[in-house]
Amino acid sequence: MAIGRDLRKESNELSKEEAEETGISKEKAYDLSIWEPKTEIGRKVKSGEIKDIDELLTKGIKIMEVQIVDTLLPNLKSELLQIGQSKGKFGGGKRSIWKQTQKKTREGNKPKFSTMVVVGNEDGYVGVGYGKAKETVPAREKATYRAKLNIIKVKRGCGSWECACENEPHSIPYAVEGKCGSVKVRLMPAPKGAGLVAEKECQKILRLAGIKDIYFKASGKTRTKINLVKACFYALRNLAKFK
């Protein structure tokens, strides 16, 4: 499956049944030309009264319609995170973008698929979403939908004493922590050229957030990928809480 594809192209793969299960209209999910806003913020965005998403994020206004993000951030990219494990020989396996669970019933096994999607424009905006459904495509669409609604603005800068740049936005301005479950993640500023010294799945979040250099430290049950990814996202979100 291609990763990092355009989100609007993905919506064309939804069937009618999948769209109903996802709760997203196939025709209106990403088509902005026939979008009918249901909230006051959506109407202001479509009329052009609100042209910058910072007007919403800085005031803490909750975004209720995904088309608001599509209009204000049209160049978003997406990637699927490997949170599951596929079956392999001799009890082993490899990392997979799908986490499969199943329920035992009288009719038989009822499987469900879950996945996580990260969206960002590689210039300070990023969001993470989790989706679960009976099929893979609706699960991916749910995750994409929720990732857009969870979009945040990441404060960037350079707080590393080892770097000689003039506060260029290639890293973060200061160290910050995030926690989910038993997993704790600490993000620290890094000098130019250090790269993303982080866990593989967290690298995708940091890269789509527009961060090029960073130091990363995690503790706890880090093999639980969902908690690890959420802790990294919460750490980025905590950057906005300090001034």
C-alpha positions as CSV (number, residue, x, y, z in Angstrom):
1,M,0.0,0.0,0.0
2,A,1.4,3.4,-0.9
3,I,2.2,5.6,2.0
4,G,2.1,9.4,1.9
5,R,-0.4,9.6,-0.9
6,D,-2.7,12.5,-1.4
7,L,-5.6,12.4,1.0
8,R,-8.2,13.5,-1.5
9,K,-7.3,10.6,-3.8
10,E,-7.9,8.2,-1.0
11,S,-11.5,9.2,-0.6
12,N,-12.3,7.9,-4.1
13,E,-11.7,4.4,-2.9
14,L,-14.6,4.4,-0.5
15,S,-17.6,2.3,-1.3
16,K,-21.1,3.4,-0.3
17,E,-21.2,0.8,2.6
18,E,-17.7,1.9,3.8
19,A,-18.6,5.5,3.7
20,E,-21.8,4.9,5.8
21,E,-19.8,2.9,8.3
22,T,-17.1,5.6,8.5
23,G,-19.7,8.3,8.9
24,I,-18.2,10.3,6.1
25,S,-20.2,11.0,2.9
26,K,-18.2,9.8,-0.1
27,E,-19.3,12.7,-2.2
28,K,-18.8,15.4,0.4
29,A,-15.9,14.1,2.4
30,Y,-13.2,16.1,0.5
31,D,-15.0,17.9,-2.3
32,L,-14.8,21.5,-1.1
33,S,-16.8,22.8,-4.1
34,I,-20.1,21.2,-2.8
35,W,-19.2,21.6,0.9
36,E,-22.2,22.8,3.0
37,P,-20.8,24.1,6.3
38,K,-22.8,23.1,9.4
39,T,-20.9,25.3,11.9
40,E,-20.4,29.0,12.2
41,I,-16.6,28.6,11.9
42,G,-17.1,26.5,8.7
43,R,-19.3,29.2,7.2
44,K,-16.7,31.9,8.0
45,V,-14.0,29.8,6.4
46,K,-15.9,29.1,3.2
47,S,-16.9,32.8,2.8
48,G,-13.2,33.9,3.2
49,E,-13.7,35.7,6.5
50,I,-11.2,33.4,8.1
51,K,-8.1,32.8,6.0
52,D,-5.5,31.6,8.5
53,I,-5.8,28.5,10.7
54,D,-3.8,30.2,13.4
55,E,-6.9,32.3,14.1
56,L,-8.5,29.1,15.3
57,L,-5.6,27.3,17.0
58,T,-4.2,30.3,19.0
59,K,-7.7,30.9,20.4
60,G,-8.3,27.3,21.3
61,I,-11.3,27.0,19.0
62,K,-12.3,23.4,18.4
63,I,-12.4,22.4,14.7
64,M,-15.6,20.3,14.1
65,E,-15.4,20.0,10.3
66,V,-12.6,18.4,8.4
67,Q,-13.2,20.6,5.3
68,I,-12.0,23.6,7.4
69,V,-8.5,22.0,7.6
70,D,-8.6,21.1,3.9
71,T,-9.4,24.7,3.0
72,L,-6.8,26.4,5.3
73,L,-4.1,23.8,4.9
74,P,-4.5,22.4,1.3
75,N,-1.0,20.9,1.1
76,L,-1.3,18.3,3.9
77,K,0.5,15.0,3.5
78,S,-0.3,11.8,5.3
79,E,1.6,8.6,6.5
80,L,0.4,5.4,8.1
81,L,2.1,4.4,11.3
82,Q,3.2,0.8,12.0
83,I,1.3,0.0,15.2
84,G,0.5,-3.7,14.5
85,Q,2.3,-6.9,13.6
86,S,1.6,-9.3,10.8
87,K,1.8,-13.1,11.1
88,G,5.1,-14.7,10.3
89,K,6.7,-18.1,10.3
90,F,7.6,-19.9,13.5
91,G,5.6,-17.5,15.6
92,G,7.4,-14.4,14.4
93,G,6.2,-11.5,12.3
94,K,7.0,-8.0,11.1
95,R,5.6,-4.6,11.8
96,S,2.4,-3.7,10.0
97,I,0.2,-0.6,9.6
98,W,-2.8,-2.7,10.7
99,K,-3.5,-3.9,14.2
100,Q,-6.0,-6.7,14.0
101,T,-8.2,-8.0,16.8
102,Q,-11.2,-10.3,16.7
103,K,-14.2,-11.2,18.9
104,K,-15.4,-14.7,19.5
105,T,-19.1,-15.1,18.9
106,R,-21.6,-17.9,18.1
107,E,-21.5,-17.0,14.5
108,G,-17.7,-17.2,14.4
109,N,-14.8,-14.8,14.6
110,K,-15.5,-11.1,13.9
111,P,-12.2,-9.3,13.1
112,K,-11.6,-5.6,13.3
113,F,-8.7,-3.5,12.0
114,S,-7.2,-0.4,13.6
115,T,-4.6,2.0,12.3
116,M,-3.0,5.4,13.1
117,V,-2.4,8.2,10.6
118,V,-0.3,11.3,10.9
119,V,-1.0,14.3,8.7
120,G,1.2,17.4,8.3
121,N,2.5,20.0,5.9
122,E,6.2,19.8,7.0
123,D,6.0,23.5,8.0
124,G,4.8,23.5,11.6
125,Y,1.4,21.8,11.5
126,V,0.8,18.1,12.4
127,G,-2.1,15.9,13.6
128,V,-2.4,12.2,14.7
129,G,-5.6,10.2,14.5
130,Y,-6.7,6.6,15.4
131,G,-9.3,4.7,13.5
132,K,-11.0,1.2,13.9
133,A,-13.5,-0.6,11.7
134,K,-14.4,-3.9,10.3
135,E,-12.5,-3.2,7.1
136,T,-9.1,-1.6,6.4
137,V,-10.3,1.3,4.2
138,P,-12.9,2.6,6.6
139,A,-10.4,2.3,9.5
140,R,-7.9,4.4,7.5
141,E,-10.5,7.0,6.6
142,K,-11.5,7.3,10.2
143,A,-7.9,7.8,11.3
144,T,-7.3,10.4,8.6
145,Y,-10.5,12.2,9.5
146,R,-9.6,12.4,13.2
147,A,-6.0,13.3,12.5
148,K,-7.2,16.4,10.6
149,L,-9.5,17.4,13.4
150,N,-6.5,17.0,15.9
151,I,-4.2,19.3,14.0
152,I,-1.9,21.4,16.1
153,K,0.7,24.1,15.5
154,V,4.2,23.1,16.6
155,K,6.5,25.8,18.0
156,R,9.9,25.5,16.3
157,G,13.2,27.2,16.9
158,C,16.7,26.3,18.0
159,G,17.4,25.9,21.7
160,S,20.7,24.0,21.4
161,W,23.8,25.6,22.8
162,E,25.9,23.5,20.3
163,C,24.3,25.2,17.3
164,A,25.6,28.4,15.7
165,C,22.5,29.2,13.7
166,E,20.5,32.3,14.5
167,N,17.4,30.6,15.9
168,E,16.4,29.0,12.6
169,P,13.3,26.8,12.9
170,H,15.0,23.5,12.3
171,S,14.5,22.1,15.9
172,I,12.5,23.0,19.0
173,P,13.2,26.0,21.3
174,Y,13.5,24.0,24.6
175,A,13.1,20.5,26.0
176,V,9.6,19.2,26.5
177,E,8.0,16.0,27.7
178,G,4.9,14.0,26.9
179,K,3.2,11.0,28.6
180,C,0.7,8.3,27.7
181,G,0.2,5.3,29.9
182,S,3.6,4.2,31.2
183,V,5.4,5.7,28.2
184,K,7.3,9.0,28.7
185,V,8.9,10.8,25.8
186,R,11.3,13.7,26.2
187,L,12.2,15.8,23.1
188,M,15.4,17.9,23.3
189,P,16.8,20.6,20.9
190,A,19.6,19.4,18.6
191,P,22.2,21.3,16.5
192,K,22.1,21.4,12.7
193,G,23.1,18.2,11.1
194,A,22.1,15.9,14.0
195,G,19.0,14.7,12.2
196,L,16.0,13.0,13.8
197,V,17.5,10.9,16.5
198,A,14.2,9.3,17.4
199,E,12.2,6.1,17.1
200,K,11.2,5.2,13.6
201,E,7.4,5.9,13.9
202,C,8.0,9.1,15.9
203,Q,10.4,10.3,13.1
204,K,7.4,10.4,10.7
205,I,5.5,12.7,13.1
206,L,8.5,15.0,13.6
207,R,9.3,15.1,9.9
208,L,5.7,16.1,9.0
209,A,5.8,18.7,11.7
210,G,8.7,20.4,10.0
211,I,11.4,19.4,12.5
212,K,14.8,18.4,11.0
213,D,17.0,18.0,14.1
214,I,16.1,16.7,17.5
215,Y,17.2,14.4,20.3
216,F,14.7,11.8,21.6
217,K,14.5,9.9,24.8
218,A,11.7,7.4,25.8
219,S,11.1,5.3,28.9
220,G,8.4,2.9,30.0
221,K,6.7,0.2,27.9
222,T,7.9,1.6,24.6
223,R,7.0,-1.6,22.7
224,T,3.4,-0.4,22.9
225,K,3.5,1.7,19.7
226,I,0.2,3.4,20.2
227,N,1.2,4.9,23.6
228,L,4.7,5.8,22.2
229,V,3.2,7.7,19.3
230,K,0.7,9.5,21.5
231,A,3.3,10.5,24.0
232,C,5.4,12.0,21.2
233,F,2.4,13.9,19.9
234,Y,1.5,15.2,23.4
235,A,5.1,16.4,23.8
236,L,4.8,18.5,20.6
237,R,1.4,19.8,21.8
238,N,3.0,20.8,25.1
239,L,5.4,23.1,23.3
240,A,2.5,25.6,22.9
241,K,1.8,25.7,26.7
242,F,5.0,27.5,27.5
243,K,6.0,31.0,26.4
